[in-house]
Structure formats: structure tokens, C-alpha cells
Amino acid sequence: YQRPELTAEALAGCWLHTGDIGTMDEDGNFRITGRLKDMIIRGGENIYPREIEEYLYTHPAVSDVQVVGVPDEKYGEEVCACVIFKDGRSATAEELIEFVRAGLSRYKSPRYVIVLKEFPMTASGKIQKYKLREMGVEKLGLQTAANIETA
């Protein structure tokens, strides 16, 4: 709204650039698989939280998980997994990090793991990832890194 440069960018090339990532099947149907804005850029590497989340869901102790980028002084962002465990189950942060390293590329493994009872939600029931990031900054003491201005 009232930002013509961003409007022109979103409507470039006769397409509406929504920021969604997806695939198109042979019938021309689209399937949304993620969002560009959910991408974590760690030292120049593009990391998609959804891939890490889907892998962590296969861990026997994990009930729910959200992966967010938290600020880092050296790499710009680091991977933080916010985890809710199944009733009666648990795992250490080190166990979850090693679990991801064993199944995905090493650079995709979380540097941080935060255990929660519930995720911050909107009134309509959507998870507020920006609040998870804010919680990560606070709980992990990353205020200095959060104040560094990046491109």
C-alpha cells in the first residue's frame, strides 16, 4: 500500500510474485511448499526451515516443531528449532542436533534448540514465527547480534 516500488517488484513480468515457493505438476497444478521469507540465510547458505521441521517430526519425542532464524554476529543468522515434546517424552538439545546432522546436511542442523509447552498463536490459530524469533533472542541472549544492521 502506497509503496509503488514494491508493487512494481511484486507484479514484475506479468506474474504476481507472492514469495511462495512451490512446484507445478504435469497438469499445470501448483503445490505450495514454503515461503521465501521463511528462508534462513546463514553465512550465504540458504536454509529452508520446512525441510528441517519435516525431518524433526520423524523424531520419536517430537510432537511439534517450528524452525526460525535467530541473529548471529558471525553468520548473520543461525538455525533455532523450537520444539514441543510428546507427553512423557523428551530429548536433549544435543540429541536433536545430532539427529538432524545424521539425516540432513550438517549446515542445516540447528545451533539452538528451545523447548516450549506451546507456540505463540494468532487469534485465527496461526503460529507467530516472529514471536518465536523474539523469544530466541531473549532466551539465548542474542541482543547484541540482533542489533547489528544487515543488508
N, CA, C and O atoms as a GROMACS GRO file, in nm:
protein
  604
    1TYR      N    1   0.082  -0.116   0.000
    1TYR     CA    2   0.000   0.000   0.000
    1TYR      C    3   0.088   0.124   0.000
    1TYR      O    4   0.173   0.141   0.088
    2GLN      N    5   0.068   0.211  -0.097
    2GLN     CA    6   0.139   0.338  -0.110
    2GLN      C    7   0.290   0.319  -0.121
    2GLN      O    8   0.367   0.404  -0.078
    3ARG      N    9   0.333   0.205  -0.179
    3ARG     CA   10   0.476   0.178  -0.200
    3ARG      C   11   0.494   0.128  -0.342
    3ARG      O   12   0.506   0.007  -0.365
    4PRO      N   13   0.495   0.220  -0.439
    4PRO     CA   14   0.497   0.181  -0.580
    4PRO      C   15   0.616   0.094  -0.620
    4PRO      O   16   0.603   0.010  -0.709
    5GLU      N   17   0.732   0.112  -0.558
    5GLU     CA   18   0.848   0.032  -0.594
    5GLU      C   19   0.828  -0.115  -0.555
    5GLU      O   20   0.869  -0.204  -0.629
    6LEU      N   21   0.766  -0.140  -0.441
    6LEU     CA   22   0.739  -0.278  -0.400
    6LEU      C   23   0.625  -0.338  -0.482
    6LEU      O   24   0.627  -0.458  -0.511
    7THR      N   25   0.528  -0.258  -0.519
    7THR     CA   26   0.418  -0.305  -0.604
    7THR      C   27   0.474  -0.347  -0.740
    7THR      O   28   0.438  -0.453  -0.791
    8ALA      N   29   0.561  -0.265  -0.798
    8ALA     CA   30   0.622  -0.298  -0.928
    8ALA      C   31   0.703  -0.426  -0.919
    8ALA      O   32   0.702  -0.508  -1.011
    9GLU      N   33   0.774  -0.444  -0.809
    9GLU     CA   34   0.854  -0.566  -0.789
    9GLU      C   35   0.763  -0.689  -0.780
    9GLU      O   36   0.795  -0.793  -0.838
   10ALA      N   37   0.652  -0.678  -0.709
   10ALA     CA   38   0.559  -0.791  -0.691
   10ALA      C   39   0.487  -0.827  -0.820
   10ALA      O   40   0.449  -0.942  -0.839
   11LEU      N   41   0.469  -0.729  -0.909
   11LEU     CA   42   0.395  -0.753  -1.034
   11LEU      C   43   0.487  -0.765  -1.155
   11LEU      O   44   0.440  -0.756  -1.269
   12ALA      N   45   0.615  -0.784  -1.135
   12ALA     CA   46   0.712  -0.789  -1.244
   12ALA      C   47   0.685  -0.906  -1.338
   12ALA      O   48   0.651  -1.016  -1.295
   13GLY      N   49   0.702  -0.880  -1.468
   13GLY     CA   50   0.693  -0.987  -1.569
   13GLY      C   51   0.557  -1.050  -1.583
   13GLY      O   52   0.549  -1.168  -1.617
   14CYS      N   53   0.450  -0.979  -1.559
   14CYS     CA   54   0.313  -1.028  -1.573
   14CYS      C   55   0.281  -1.142  -1.476
   14CYS      O   56   0.187  -1.218  -1.499
   15TRP      N   57   0.356  -1.153  -1.370
   15TRP     CA   58   0.331  -1.252  -1.267
   15TRP      C   59   0.313  -1.180  -1.134
   15TRP      O   60   0.369  -1.073  -1.114
   16LEU      N   61   0.236  -1.239  -1.045
   16LEU     CA   62   0.224  -1.188  -0.910
   16LEU      C   63   0.325  -1.265  -0.824
   16LEU      O   64   0.306  -1.383  -0.797
   17HIS      N   65   0.430  -1.198  -0.783
   17HIS     CA   66   0.536  -1.260  -0.703
   17HIS      C   67   0.496  -1.252  -0.556
   17HIS      O   68   0.512  -1.148  -0.492
   18THR      N   69   0.444  -1.363  -0.504
   18THR     CA   70   0.389  -1.366  -0.368
   18THR      C   71   0.493  -1.401  -0.262
   18THR      O   72   0.471  -1.376  -0.144
   19GLY      N   73   0.604  -1.457  -0.304
   19GLY     CA   74   0.702  -1.505  -0.206
   19GLY      C   75   0.682  -1.651  -0.172
   19GLY      O   76   0.757  -1.707  -0.091
   20ASP      N   77   0.581  -1.715  -0.232
   20ASP     CA   78   0.558  -1.857  -0.210
   20ASP      C   79   0.655  -1.939  -0.294
   20ASP      O   80   0.692  -1.898  -0.404
   21ILE      N   81   0.697  -2.053  -0.242
   21ILE     CA   82   0.780  -2.148  -0.315
   21ILE      C   83   0.693  -2.269  -0.343
   21ILE      O   84   0.618  -2.313  -0.256
   22GLY      N   85   0.701  -2.324  -0.464
   22GLY     CA   86   0.616  -2.438  -0.495
   22GLY      C   87   0.664  -2.516  -0.614
   22GLY      O   88   0.769  -2.488  -0.672
   23THR      N   89   0.585  -2.612  -0.650
   23THR     CA   90   0.612  -2.695  -0.766
   23THR      C   91   0.487  -2.698  -0.854
   23THR      O   92   0.376  -2.672  -0.807
   24MET      N   93   0.507  -2.729  -0.981
   24MET     CA   94   0.395  -2.742  -1.073
   24MET      C   95   0.399  -2.883  -1.130
   24MET      O   96   0.503  -2.928  -1.178
   25ASP      N   97   0.286  -2.954  -1.126
   25ASP     CA   98   0.282  -3.090  -1.181
   25ASP      C   99   0.256  -3.086  -1.331
   25ASP      O  100   0.239  -2.979  -1.389
   26GLU      N  101   0.252  -3.204  -1.392
   26GLU     CA  102   0.236  -3.214  -1.537
   26GLU      C  103   0.102  -3.162  -1.587
   26GLU      O  104   0.087  -3.133  -1.706
   27ASP      N  105   0.003  -3.149  -1.497
   27ASP     CA  106  -0.128  -3.096  -1.535
   27ASP      C  107  -0.138  -2.945  -1.517
   27ASP      O  108  -0.242  -2.885  -1.544
   28GLY      N  109  -0.029  -2.883  -1.472
   28GLY     CA  110  -0.029  -2.739  -1.451
   28GLY      C  111  -0.082  -2.696  -1.315
   28GLY      O  112  -0.106  -2.578  -1.293
   29ASN      N  113  -0.100  -2.791  -1.223
   29ASN     CA  114  -0.145  -2.758  -1.089
   29ASN      C  115  -0.025  -2.723  -1.001
   29ASN      O  116   0.080  -2.786  -1.010
   30PHE      N  117  -0.042  -2.623  -0.917
   30PHE     CA  118   0.064  -2.578  -0.829
   30PHE      C  119   0.045  -2.632  -0.689
   30PHE      O  120  -0.067  -2.649  -0.641
   31ARG      N  121   0.158  -2.659  -0.624
   31ARG     CA  122   0.157  -2.703  -0.484
   31ARG      C  123   0.254  -2.612  -0.409
   31ARG      O  124   0.373  -2.609  -0.440
   32ILE      N  125   0.204  -2.540  -0.311
   32ILE     CA  126   0.287  -2.451  -0.230
   32ILE      C  127   0.366  -2.536  -0.130
   32ILE      O  128   0.307  -2.615  -0.056
   33THR      N  129   0.499  -2.518  -0.128
   33THR     CA  130   0.583  -2.597  -0.039
   33THR      C  131   0.654  -2.514   0.066
   33THR      O  132   0.715  -2.570   0.157
   34GLY      N  133   0.648  -2.383   0.056
   34GLY     CA  134   0.715  -2.298   0.155
   34GLY      C  135   0.707  -2.152   0.116
   34GLY      O  136   0.636  -2.116   0.022
   35ARG      N  137   0.780  -2.069   0.188
   35ARG     CA  138   0.783  -1.926   0.161
   35ARG      C  139   0.927  -1.878   0.158
   35ARG      O  140   1.009  -1.918   0.239
   36LEU      N  141   0.956  -1.790   0.061
   36LEU     CA  142   1.090  -1.732   0.053
   36LEU      C  143   1.127  -1.659   0.181
   36LEU      O  144   1.241  -1.666   0.226
   37LYS      N  145   1.031  -1.590   0.240
   37LYS     CA  146   1.060  -1.512   0.359
   37LYS      C  147   1.087  -1.601   0.479
   37LYS      O  148   1.139  -1.553   0.580
   38ASP      N  149   1.053  -1.728   0.472
   38ASP     CA  150   1.084  -1.820   0.580
   38ASP      C  151   1.227  -1.874   0.569
   38ASP      O  152   1.273  -1.946   0.657
   39MET      N  153   1.296  -1.837   0.462
   39MET     CA  154   1.431  -1.886   0.438
   39MET      C  155   1.528  -1.824   0.538
   39MET      O  156   1.521  -1.704   0.568
   40ILE      N  157   1.619  -1.905   0.588
   40ILE     CA  158   1.726  -1.859   0.676
   40ILE      C  159   1.851  -1.848   0.591
   40ILE      O  160   1.886  -1.942   0.518
   41ILE      N  161   1.919  -1.736   0.600
   41ILE     CA  162   2.045  -1.719   0.527
   41ILE      C  163   2.156  -1.720   0.631
   41ILE      O  164   2.173  -1.624   0.706
   42ARG      N  165   2.230  -1.829   0.634
   42ARG     CA  166   2.337  -1.848   0.732
   42ARG      C  167   2.470  -1.845   0.659
   42ARG      O  168   2.509  -1.941   0.593
   43GLY      N  169   2.540  -1.733   0.672
   43GLY     CA  170   2.672  -1.723   0.609
   43GLY      C  171   2.668  -1.747   0.459
   43GLY      O  172   2.762  -1.804   0.404
   44GLY      N  173   2.562  -1.705   0.392
   44GLY     CA  174   2.550  -1.722   0.248
   44GLY      C  175   2.480  -1.850   0.206
   44GLY      O  176   2.453  -1.869   0.088
   45GLU      N  177   2.452  -1.939   0.300
   45GLU     CA  178   2.381  -2.063   0.269
   45GLU      C  179   2.232  -2.043   0.290
   45GLU      O  180   2.190  -1.991   0.394
   46ASN      N  181   2.152  -2.084   0.194
   46ASN     CA  182   2.006  -2.075   0.204
   46ASN      C  183   1.953  -2.201   0.271
   46ASN      O  184   1.975  -2.312   0.222
   47ILE      N  185   1.883  -2.182   0.382
   47ILE     CA  186   1.830  -2.293   0.459
   47ILE      C  187   1.679  -2.276   0.469
   47ILE      O  188   1.631  -2.170   0.511
   48TYR      N  189   1.605  -2.379   0.432
   48TYR     CA  190   1.460  -2.374   0.436
   48TYR      C  191   1.409  -2.445   0.561
   48TYR      O  192   1.423  -2.566   0.573
   49PRO      N  193   1.350  -2.369   0.654
   49PRO     CA  194   1.304  -2.427   0.780
   49PRO      C  195   1.212  -2.547   0.764
   49PRO      O  196   1.218  -2.642   0.842
   50ARG      N  197   1.127  -2.543   0.663
   50ARG     CA  198   1.030  -2.652   0.647
   50ARG      C  199   1.098  -2.788   0.632
   50ARG      O  200   1.048  -2.888   0.685
   51GLU      N  201   1.210  -2.794   0.561
   51GLU     CA  202   1.282  -2.920   0.544
   51GLU      C  203   1.330  -2.974   0.680
   51GLU      O  204   1.319  -3.094   0.707
   52ILE      N  205   1.381  -2.886   0.763
   52ILE     CA  206   1.429  -2.927   0.895
   52ILE      C  207   1.312  -2.967   0.985
   52ILE      O  208   1.320  -3.065   1.059
   53GLU      N  209   1.203  -2.890   0.977
   53GLU     CA  210   1.084  -2.922   1.055
   53GLU      C  211   1.031  -3.060   1.019
   53GLU      O  212   1.001  -3.141   1.107
   54GLU      N  213   1.019  -3.088   0.890
   54GLU     CA  214   0.966  -3.218   0.846
   54GLU      C  215   1.055  -3.332   0.894
   54GLU      O  216   1.005  -3.439   0.929
   55TYR      N  217   1.186  -3.310   0.895
   55TYR     CA  218   1.276  -3.414   0.943
   55TYR      C  219   1.262  -3.433   1.094
   55TYR      O  220   1.257  -3.546   1.143
   56LEU      N  221   1.255  -3.324   1.168
   56LEU     CA  222   1.241  -3.335   1.314
   56LEU      C  223   1.110  -3.400   1.356
   56LEU      O  224   1.102  -3.462   1.462
   57TYR      N  225   1.006  -3.388   1.274
   57TYR     CA  226   0.880  -3.456   1.305
   57TYR      C  227   0.897  -3.608   1.309
   57TYR      O  228   0.815  -3.677   1.370
   58THR      N  229   1.001  -3.660   1.247
   58THR     CA  230   1.024  -3.805   1.247
   58THR      C  231   1.092  -3.852   1.376
   58THR      O  232   1.103  -3.972   1.399
   59HIS      N  233   1.138  -3.759   1.460
   59HIS     CA  234   1.200  -3.797   1.587
   59HIS      C  235   1.089  -3.846   1.681
   59HIS      O  236   0.984  -3.782   1.690
   60PRO      N  237   1.110  -3.956   1.750
   60PRO     CA  238   1.002  -4.014   1.833
   60PRO      C  239   0.955  -3.927   1.949
   60PRO      O  240   0.844  -3.948   1.998
   61ALA      N  241   1.034  -3.831   1.994
   61ALA     CA  242   0.993  -3.748   2.108
   61ALA      C  243   0.924  -3.619   2.066
   61ALA      O  244   0.864  -3.551   2.149
   62VAL      N  245   0.932  -3.584   1.938
   62VAL     CA  246   0.884  -3.453   1.892
   62VAL      C  247   0.736  -3.458   1.855
   62VAL      O  248   0.694  -3.538   1.771
   63SER      N  249   0.658  -3.372   1.920
   63SER     CA  250   0.517  -3.357   1.888
   63SER      C  251   0.497  -3.247   1.785
   63SER      O  252   0.422  -3.265   1.688
   64ASP      N  253   0.563  -3.134   1.806
   64ASP     CA  254   0.551  -3.020   1.714
   64ASP      C  255   0.682  -2.946   1.712
   64ASP      O  256   0.757  -2.947   1.810
   65VAL      N  257   0.711  -2.880   1.600
   65VAL     CA  258   0.838  -2.808   1.586
   65VAL      C  259   0.821  -2.693   1.488
   65VAL      O  260   0.749  -2.704   1.389
   66GLN      N  261   0.888  -2.584   1.518
   66GLN     CA  262   0.898  -2.470   1.427
   66GLN      C  263   1.044  -2.430   1.424
   66GLN      O  264   1.108  -2.419   1.529
   67VAL      N  265   1.097  -2.407   1.305
   67VAL     CA  266   1.236  -2.366   1.290
   67VAL      C  267   1.238  -2.221   1.245
   67VAL      O  268   1.169  -2.183   1.150
   68VAL      N  269   1.319  -2.141   1.313
   68VAL     CA  270   1.332  -1.999   1.282
   68VAL      C  271   1.479  -1.962   1.275
   68VAL      O  272   1.565  -2.032   1.329
   69GLY      N  273   1.506  -1.851   1.209
   69GLY     CA  274   1.639  -1.795   1.208
   69GLY      C  275   1.652  -1.697   1.323
   69GLY      O  276   1.565  -1.613   1.344
   70VAL      N  277   1.761  -1.708   1.398
   70VAL     CA  278   1.791  -1.612   1.503
   70VAL      C  279   1.921  -1.541   1.466
   70VAL      O  280   2.005  -1.599   1.397
   71PRO      N  281   1.939  -1.417   1.511
   71PRO     CA  282   2.057  -1.341   1.469
   71PRO      C  283   2.187  -1.400   1.521
   71PRO      O  284   2.193  -1.457   1.630
   72ASP      N  285   2.291  -1.383   1.440
   72ASP     CA  286   2.424  -1.431   1.476
   72ASP      C  287   2.526  -1.329   1.429
   72ASP      O  288   2.520  -1.282   1.315
   73GLU      N  289   2.621  -1.293   1.515
   73GLU     CA  290   2.720  -1.192   1.481
   73GLU      C  291   2.810  -1.234   1.366
   73GLU      O  292   2.847  -1.150   1.283
   74LYS      N  293   2.846  -1.361   1.358
   74LYS     CA  294   2.940  -1.408   1.256
   74LYS      C  295   2.870  -1.444   1.124
   74LYS      O  296   2.916  -1.404   1.017
   75TYR      N  297   2.759  -1.519   1.132
   75TYR     CA  298   2.695  -1.572   1.011
   75TYR      C  299   2.569  -1.497   0.967
   75TYR      O  300   2.511  -1.530   0.864
   76GLY      N  301   2.526  -1.398   1.042
   76GLY     CA  302   2.404  -1.326   1.009
   76GLY      C  303   2.282  -1.388   1.074
   76GLY      O  304   2.206  -1.319   1.142
   77GLU      N  305   2.264  -1.518   1.053
   77GLU     CA  306   2.155  -1.592   1.115
   77GLU      C  307   2.204  -1.732   1.150
   77GLU      O  308   2.296  -1.785   1.088
   78GLU      N  309   2.141  -1.789   1.249
   78GLU     CA  310   2.163  -1.928   1.287
   78GLU      C  311   2.029  -1.998   1.295
   78GLU      O  312   1.925  -1.933   1.310
   79VAL      N  313   2.030  -2.129   1.287
   79VAL     CA  314   1.909  -2.210   1.291
   79VAL      C  315   1.872  -2.240   1.436
   79VAL      O  316   1.955  -2.284   1.515
   80CYS      N  317   1.745  -2.213   1.468
   80CYS     CA  318   1.692  -2.241   1.602
   80CYS      C  319   1.566  -2.325   1.586
   80CYS      O  320   1.471  -2.285   1.518
   81ALA      N  321   1.564  -2.441   1.650
   81ALA     CA  322   1.446  -2.528   1.648
   81ALA      C  323   1.369  -2.508   1.778
   81ALA      O  324   1.423  -2.527   1.887
   82CYS      N  325   1.244  -2.471   1.766
   82CYS     CA  326   1.153  -2.457   1.880
   82CYS      C  327   1.068  -2.582   1.884
   82CYS      O  328   0.992  -2.609   1.791
   83VAL      N  329   1.081  -2.660   1.991
   83VAL     CA  330   1.024  -2.794   1.995
   83VAL      C  331   0.924  -2.810   2.109
   83VAL      O  332   0.943  -2.758   2.219
   84ILE      N  333   0.817  -2.882   2.079
   84ILE     CA  334   0.722  -2.927   2.179
   84ILE      C  335   0.730  -3.080   2.180
   84ILE      O  336   0.717  -3.144   2.075
   85PHE      N  337   0.752  -3.138   2.297
   85PHE     CA  338   0.765  -3.283   2.306
   85PHE      C  339   0.629  -3.351   2.326
   85PHE      O  340   0.534  -3.290   2.375
   86LYS      N  341   0.623  -3.475   2.286
   86LYS     CA  342   0.506  -3.558   2.313
   86LYS      C  343   0.499  -3.581   2.464
   86LYS      O  344   0.600  -3.578   2.533
   87ASP      N  345   0.377  -3.603   2.514
   87ASP     CA  346   0.359  -3.630   2.656
   87ASP      C  347   0.449  -3.745   2.701
   87ASP      O  348   0.449  -3.852   2.640
   88GLY      N  349   0.524  -3.720   2.807
   88GLY     CA  350   0.609  -3.825   2.863
   88GLY      C  351   0.738  -3.848   2.789
   88GLY      O  352   0.816  -3.935   2.827
   89ARG      N  353   0.764  -3.774   2.685
   89ARG     CA  354   0.886  -3.792   2.605
   89ARG      C  355   0.974  -3.668   2.617
   89ARG      O  356   0.925  -3.559   2.649
   90SER      N  357   1.102  -3.686   2.592
   90SER     CA  358   1.194  -3.572   2.590
   90SER      C  359   1.322  -3.613   2.519
   90SER      O  360   1.344  -3.731   2.490
   91ALA      N  361   1.405  -3.516   2.492
   91ALA     CA  362   1.536  -3.538   2.432
   91ALA      C  363   1.619  -3.415   2.466
   91ALA      O  364   1.564  -3.308   2.492
   92THR      N  365   1.748  -3.429   2.467
   92THR     CA  366   1.834  -3.314   2.492
   92THR      C  367   1.854  -3.237   2.361
   92THR      O  368   1.829  -3.289   2.252
   93ALA      N  369   1.897  -3.114   2.375
   93ALA     CA  370   1.926  -3.032   2.257
   93ALA      C  371   2.033  -3.102   2.172
   93ALA      O  372   2.022  -3.106   2.050
   94GLU      N  373   2.134  -3.157   2.237
   94GLU     CA  374   2.242  -3.225   2.165
   94GLU      C  375   2.189  -3.345   2.086
   94GLU      O  376   2.232  -3.369   1.973
   95GLU      N  377   2.096  -3.420   2.145
   95GLU     CA  378   2.038  -3.535   2.075
   95GLU      C  379   1.963  -3.490   1.950
   95GLU      O  380   1.974  -3.553   1.845
   96LEU      N  381   1.886  -3.383   1.960
   96LEU     CA  382   1.811  -3.334   1.844
   96LEU      C  383   1.903  -3.280   1.737
   96LEU      O  384   1.880  -3.302   1.618
   97ILE      N  385   2.006  -3.209   1.777
   97ILE     CA  386   2.103  -3.156   1.681
   97ILE      C  387   2.172  -3.270   1.608
   97ILE      O  388   2.186  -3.266   1.485
   98GLU      N  389   2.215  -3.371   1.681
   98GLU     CA  390   2.280  -3.487   1.618
   98GLU      C  391   2.183  -3.565   1.528
   98GLU      O  392   2.223  -3.617   1.424
   99PHE      N  393   2.057  -3.572   1.569
   99PHE     CA  394   1.955  -3.639   1.489
   99PHE      C  395   1.945  -3.572   1.352
   99PHE      O  396   1.939  -3.641   1.249
  100VAL      N  397   1.943  -3.439   1.349
  100VAL     CA  398   1.934  -3.367   1.221
  100VAL      C  399   2.063  -3.386   1.141
  100VAL      O  400   2.058  -3.406   1.020
  101ARG      N  401   2.177  -3.379   1.208
  101ARG     CA  402   2.306  -3.398   1.138
  101ARG      C  403   2.314  -3.534   1.071
  101ARG      O  404   2.374  -3.548   0.965
  102ALA      N  405   2.255  -3.634   1.135
  102ALA     CA  406   2.261  -3.770   1.080
  102ALA      C  407   2.174  -3.786   0.956
  102ALA      O  408   2.199  -3.875   0.875
  103GLY      N  409   2.071  -3.702   0.941
  103GLY     CA  410   1.978  -3.721   0.831
  103GLY      C  411   1.979  -3.613   0.726
  103GLY      O  412   1.932  -3.635   0.614
  104LEU      N  413   2.031  -3.496   0.759
  104LEU     CA  414   2.036  -3.385   0.664
  104LEU      C  415   2.179  -3.333   0.657
  104LEU      O  416   2.265  -3.377   0.734
  105SER      N  417   2.204  -3.242   0.567
  105SER     CA  418   2.337  -3.182   0.558
  105SER      C  419   2.373  -3.115   0.689
  105SER      O  420   2.286  -3.060   0.757
  106ARG      N  421   2.498  -3.120   0.724
  106ARG     CA  422   2.546  -3.067   0.853
  106ARG      C  423   2.506  -2.921   0.874
  106ARG      O  424   2.469  -2.882   0.985
  107TYR      N  425   2.514  -2.840   0.768
  107TYR     CA  426   2.486  -2.697   0.783
  107TYR      C  427   2.339  -2.668   0.814
  107TYR      O  428   2.305  -2.556   0.852
  108LYS      N  429   2.253  -2.767   0.797
  108LYS     CA  430   2.110  -2.749   0.826
  108LYS      C  431   2.075  -2.782   0.971
  108LYS      O  432   1.963  -2.756   1.014
  109SER      N  433   2.169  -2.837   1.045
  109SER     CA  434   2.137  -2.873   1.183
  109SER      C  435   2.125  -2.747   1.269
  109SER      O  436   2.201  -2.652   1.251
  110PRO      N  437   2.031  -2.748   1.362
  110PRO     CA  438   2.012  -2.630   1.447
  110PRO      C  439   2.134  -2.606   1.535
  110PRO      O  440   2.198  -2.699   1.582
  111ARG      N  441   2.164  -2.481   1.555
  111ARG     CA  442   2.265  -2.446   1.655
  111ARG      C  443   2.201  -2.439   1.793
  111ARG      O  444   2.264  -2.467   1.895
  112TYR      N  445   2.073  -2.401   1.793
  112TYR     CA  446   1.999  -2.384   1.917
  112TYR      C  447   1.871  -2.467   1.914
  112TYR      O  448   1.811  -2.488   1.809
  113VAL      N  449   1.831  -2.514   2.032
  113VAL     CA  450   1.703  -2.582   2.050
  113VAL      C  451   1.636  -2.520   2.172
  113VAL      O  452   1.695  -2.510   2.279
  114ILE      N  453   1.512  -2.477   2.154
  114ILE     CA  454   1.433  -2.422   2.264
  114ILE      C  455   1.312  -2.512   2.284
  114ILE      O  456   1.238  -2.540   2.190
  115VAL      N  457   1.292  -2.558   2.406
  115VAL     CA  458   1.178  -2.645   2.438
  115VAL      C  459   1.065  -2.557   2.491
  115VAL      O  460   1.085  -2.476   2.582
  116LEU      N  461   0.947  -2.574   2.433
  116LEU     CA  462   0.829  -2.497   2.472
  116LEU      C  463   0.713  -2.589   2.506
  116LEU      O  464   0.713  -2.707   2.468
  117LYS      N  465   0.616  -2.536   2.575
  117LYS     CA  466   0.492  -2.608   2.603
  117LYS      C  467   0.388  -2.580   2.494
  117LYS      O  468   0.305  -2.665   2.463
  118GLU      N  469   0.396  -2.458   2.436
  118GLU     CA  470   0.305  -2.419   2.327
  118GLU      C  471   0.370  -2.308   2.246
  118GLU      O  472   0.463  -2.242   2.293
  119PHE      N  473   0.320  -2.288   2.125
  119PHE     CA  474   0.370  -2.182   2.038
  119PHE      C  475   0.281  -2.059   2.051
  119PHE      O  476   0.161  -2.072   2.075
  120PRO      N  477   0.339  -1.941   2.035
  120PRO     CA  478   0.255  -1.821   2.032
  120PRO      C  479   0.168  -1.824   1.906
  120PRO      O  480   0.217  -1.850   1.796
  121MET      N  481   0.039  -1.798   1.924
  121MET     CA  482  -0.057  -1.811   1.814
  121MET      C  483  -0.134  -1.680   1.793
  121MET      O  484  -0.149  -1.600   1.885
  122THR      N  485  -0.182  -1.661   1.671
  122THR     CA  486  -0.273  -1.551   1.642
  122THR      C  487  -0.413  -1.594   1.686
  122THR      O  488  -0.436  -1.710   1.720
  123ALA      N  489  -0.505  -1.500   1.683
  123ALA     CA  490  -0.644  -1.532   1.718
  123ALA      C  491  -0.704  -1.634   1.621
  123ALA      O  492  -0.794  -1.709   1.658
  124SER      N  493  -0.653  -1.636   1.497
  124SER     CA  494  -0.704  -1.731   1.398
  124SER      C  495  -0.630  -1.865   1.399
  124SER      O  496  -0.656  -1.951   1.315
  125GLY      N  497  -0.537  -1.882   1.494
  125GLY     CA  498  -0.471  -2.012   1.510
  125GLY      C  499  -0.343  -2.032   1.433
  125GLY      O  500  -0.298  -2.146   1.419
  126LYS      N  501  -0.282  -1.926   1.382
  126LYS     CA  502  -0.155  -1.939   1.310
  126LYS      C  503  -0.039  -1.915   1.406
  126LYS      O  504  -0.047  -1.831   1.495
  127ILE      N  505   0.068  -1.990   1.384
  127ILE     CA  506   0.187  -1.975   1.468
  127ILE      C  507   0.257  -1.844   1.431
  127ILE      O  508   0.275  -1.814   1.314
  128GLN      N  509   0.297  -1.769   1.533
  128GLN     CA  510   0.365  -1.641   1.513
  128GLN      C  511   0.516  -1.664   1.518
  128GLN      O  512   0.578  -1.657   1.624
  129LYS      N  513   0.574  -1.690   1.401
  129LYS     CA  514   0.717  -1.720   1.394
  129LYS      C  515   0.802  -1.601   1.439
  129LYS      O  516   0.908  -1.620   1.499
  130TYR      N  517   0.756  -1.480   1.412
  130TYR     CA  518   0.835  -1.364   1.453
  130TYR      C  519   0.847  -1.359   1.606
  130TYR      O  520   0.948  -1.312   1.659
  131LYS      N  521   0.743  -1.407   1.677
  131LYS     CA  522   0.750  -1.411   1.823
  131LYS      C  523   0.846  -1.521   1.870
  131LYS      O  524   0.913  -1.506   1.972
  132LEU      N  525   0.851  -1.631   1.796
  132LEU     CA  526   0.948  -1.736   1.829
  132LEU      C  527   1.090  -1.681   1.814
  132LEU      O  528   1.177  -1.709   1.896
  133ARG      N  529   1.113  -1.604   1.709
  133ARG     CA  530   1.244  -1.541   1.689
  133ARG      C  531   1.276  -1.446   1.804
  133ARG      O  532   1.387  -1.448   1.857
  134GLU      N  533   1.179  -1.364   1.843
  134GLU     CA  534   1.199  -1.272   1.955
  134GLU      C  535   1.229  -1.349   2.084
  134GLU      O  536   1.316  -1.309   2.161
  135MET      N  537   1.157  -1.458   2.106
  135MET     CA  538   1.181  -1.542   2.224
  135MET      C  539   1.323  -1.599   2.221
  135MET      O  540   1.391  -1.606   2.323
  136GLY      N  541   1.366  -1.640   2.102
  136GLY     CA  542   1.501  -1.693   2.086
  136GLY      C  543   1.606  -1.590   2.120
  136GLY      O  544   1.703  -1.620   2.190
  137VAL      N  545   1.588  -1.469   2.072
  137VAL     CA  546   1.683  -1.361   2.103
  137VAL      C  547   1.692  -1.342   2.253
  137VAL      O  548   1.801  -1.331   2.309
  138GLU      N  549   1.577  -1.339   2.319
  138GLU     CA  550   1.572  -1.316   2.464
  138GLU      C  551   1.631  -1.434   2.541
  138GLU      O  552   1.721  -1.415   2.624
  139LYS      N  553   1.583  -1.556   2.515
  139LYS     CA  554   1.626  -1.674   2.591
  139LYS      C  555   1.773  -1.708   2.568
  139LYS      O  556   1.840  -1.759   2.658
  140LEU      N  557   1.823  -1.680   2.447
  140LEU     CA  558   1.960  -1.718   2.413
  140LEU      C  559   2.059  -1.603   2.432
  140LEU      O  560   2.179  -1.621   2.411
  141GLY      N  561   2.010  -1.487   2.472
  141GLY     CA  562   2.097  -1.372   2.496
  141GLY      C  563   2.162  -1.319   2.369
  141GLY      O  564   2.282  -1.288   2.368
  142LEU      N  565   2.085  -1.308   2.263
  142LEU     CA  566   2.139  -1.266   2.133
  142LEU      C  567   2.108  -1.120   2.099
  142LEU      O  568   2.102  -1.084   1.981
  143GLN      N  569   2.088  -1.036   2.201
  143GLN     CA  570   2.052  -0.898   2.176
  143GLN      C  571   2.158  -0.822   2.098
  143GLN      O  572   2.125  -0.742   2.010
  144THR      N  573   2.287  -0.847   2.127
  144THR     CA  574   2.395  -0.778   2.054
  144THR      C  575   2.388  -0.812   1.906
  144THR      O  576   2.397  -0.723   1.822
  145ALA      N  577   2.374  -0.940   1.875
  145ALA     CA  578   2.364  -0.982   1.734
  145ALA      C  579   2.238  -0.926   1.669
  145ALA      O  580   2.240  -0.892   1.550
  146ALA      N  581   2.130  -0.917   1.744
  146ALA     CA  582   2.004  -0.867   1.690
  146ALA      C  583   2.012  -0.720   1.654
  146ALA      O  584   1.938  -0.673   1.568
  147ASN      N  585   2.103  -0.645   1.717
  147ASN     CA  586   2.117  -0.503   1.691
  147ASN      C  587   2.211  -0.471   1.576
  147ASN      O  588   2.226  -0.354   1.539
  148ILE      N  589   2.276  -0.572   1.518
  148ILE     CA  590   2.363  -0.550   1.405
  148ILE      C  591   2.279  -0.531   1.282
  148ILE      O  592   2.194  -0.615   1.251
  149GLU      N  593   2.302  -0.422   1.210
  149GLU     CA  594   2.224  -0.394   1.089
  149GLU      C  595   2.283  -0.471   0.973
  149GLU      O  596   2.403  -0.462   0.946
  150THR      N  597   2.199  -0.546   0.904
  150THR     CA  598   2.243  -0.622   0.787
  150THR      C  599   2.174  -0.569   0.663
  150THR      O  600   2.084  -0.485   0.672
  151ALA      N  601   2.218  -0.618   0.548
  151ALA     CA  602   2.162  -0.570   0.421
  151ALA      C  603   2.017  -0.605   0.406
  151ALA      O  604   1.956  -0.572   0.304
   0.00000   0.00000   0.00000
